[in-house]
Structures are given as C-alpha cells and as structure tokens.
Amino acid sequence: MTFREAWLPYIAAGAVALLLVSSVAIQQLGHAFERKDAQGRAVPLKLPNEVTRPGLAMELASNNAAAKEVLDAGVDMSAAPTIIAQQKLENRRAMAAMQWWDFPFILGYVVLFWVIAQRGRLLGFVPLKVVALAAGVTAIVAGCLDVLEDLAILNAISTDCTGRWQIGPFGWAKWLMVFVTMLLESSVFFSWTSLPTPQRVLTLLMGVGFFGVSLLGIQSRLLQCDASLELDAVWMSAVFVILAIFTAWRFLQAIAHRHAT
C-alpha cells in the first residue's frame, strides 16, 4: 500500500465530517424563514422556481426580483412595519450565514470527489485513470462556481437585490458540474471489485446511486426543471449517507490496520 493510498481513508473521513457539520448548520438556518402570524397560523413560505427550501431557491434565482422574493419569503406582511422590517433582517442574516457555512461545505465535497478520483487512478485501468482525471477537473470547476455563487448571493443581500451580479448562471453551472462529476465517478464504484462482499455491496449501491442521480440531475438542468432538481437533491443526500457509512467503515479499518502494524 502506497503512502497516498494509506491516507485516503483519513482524508475522506475528514471531508465527510466537514460535509455533515456544515449541511446540518445550513439546514437549521433555513428554518429561520418559517414563522407564525399573530393568530398562530403558519405564514406561507412562497418561493420561486417551485422549490420549498430557501437556500436552493436562492441558488436558482434567475434575476433580482426572484432573489428578493426569496429573501422576503415567510415574512408576515400583515404585521406592524417594525416587525416586518425585523423579519426581513432575520431572513437576510440567516441567508448570509448559509453562504458562510457553504464555504466549508464546498471544501468538503471537492475533497471527497478528489478522493474518489484518486481511488479511480489507483485501481490501475488506463481508461479509468482518464475518467478520474476528468472528474477531478469537473469537481474543482464545480467548487469554483459554487464559491462565485455564494459571493453573488452575499452581494445580493448587501445591495438588497439591486446589484448587477446575477446568481442563477452560477447556480445552474455549479449543479451541472456536480452531476457530471458524479456521472464520471460512478465508474470508480463499479470498477472497485477487490473489496470484501459487504463493502462491495455498498460500492455497487453508490455506483448505481451516483449514476442515477447524475442522469436525473443533468436532465433537470438542461430542461430547467427546478422542482425536479430539489427531488434529485433528496436522492443525492440518501446516496451520500451510504457514502458516509462506507467512509466511516474504511476509516475504522485504516485505524485498526495502523495499530496492528
């Protein structure tokens, strides 16, 4: 086992931990948009693009009007002006915090994609090495686009959606690159045949998951179907749960092997 191969389980475990912590934080911040009016009734959360999550809706905002609609979602417009202003401020603070938490999230998934690409190169098949190299490139491109998307959102918040920096193109391209990366890396899981049966089952599930999610995701981006993208993101989360279990398993094995030697 080479030095690089020996450290991959540790790097993958760190990336997964970063993803889990940042994703939980982003999920919790999204609840800031959920409110009740003076009568105790839930204020309708009206978001553009037929999605239900404020963070995703902001990523897909095609223009300033759509971005402002997201930032004002869940505000009780029947309340007093001071309460309305306070709720709008809370939304903007929560959305800004989501973007700051998204930076470690980006680092986590780019590193994890890099680890998978490295595993593909270590498997030794020449075509797979080419695929792994391409996946590494698309993963980095996705991360860069995601950073630009976050900066565009922060700019929209600071200018109250009056700036010229549009969010939608970065969000569209980012998601497309993520799905292309997953499509490429599905081949790594299908080709990893040297594992014991229980882990091999997990890699096959991840291969099928990466392949299916990527195809549906690419379709949703090319057809501009945002509601389909949100559903696909749910399936992606399920696939990454399996990946987290597999990563933890490999991490514990690496620790046990290191202590044994």
ZITA-V609069 format. One record per pair of residues at least 6 apart in sequence whose C-alpha atoms are under 6 Angstrom apart, sorted by sequence separation. I is the first residue (numbers start at 1). J is the second residue. D is the distance in whole Angstrom. If there is no record, write none. Layout:
BEGIN
i	j	d
I	J	D
I	J	D
END
This chain:
BEGIN
i	j	d
36	42	4
61	67	5
35	42	6
36	43	5
35	43	6
121	129	5
220	228	6
58	67	6
220	229	6
75	87	6
120	132	6
152	165	6
189	203	5
190	204	6
117	132	4
152	167	5
72	88	6
190	207	6
149	167	6
189	207	5
117	136	6
71	91	6
149	170	5
186	207	5
114	136	6
149	171	6
47	70	6
186	210	5
145	170	6
186	211	6
46	73	6
45	73	5
146	174	6
182	210	5
183	211	5
45	74	5
110	139	6
145	174	5
209	239	6
43	74	6
183	214	5
142	174	5
182	214	6
142	177	5
179	214	4
142	178	6
106	143	6
138	177	6
34	74	6
33	74	5
139	181	6
176	218	6
138	181	6
135	181	5
135	184	6
99	150	5
29	94	6
120	188	5
26	98	5
22	101	6
22	105	6
19	105	5
19	108	5
18	108	6
15	108	4
68	161	6
15	112	6
64	161	5
12	112	6
62	168	5
61	168	5
60	168	5
60	171	6
59	171	5
51	227	5
49	226	6
50	227	5
13	247	6
9	250	6
10	251	6
9	251	5
END
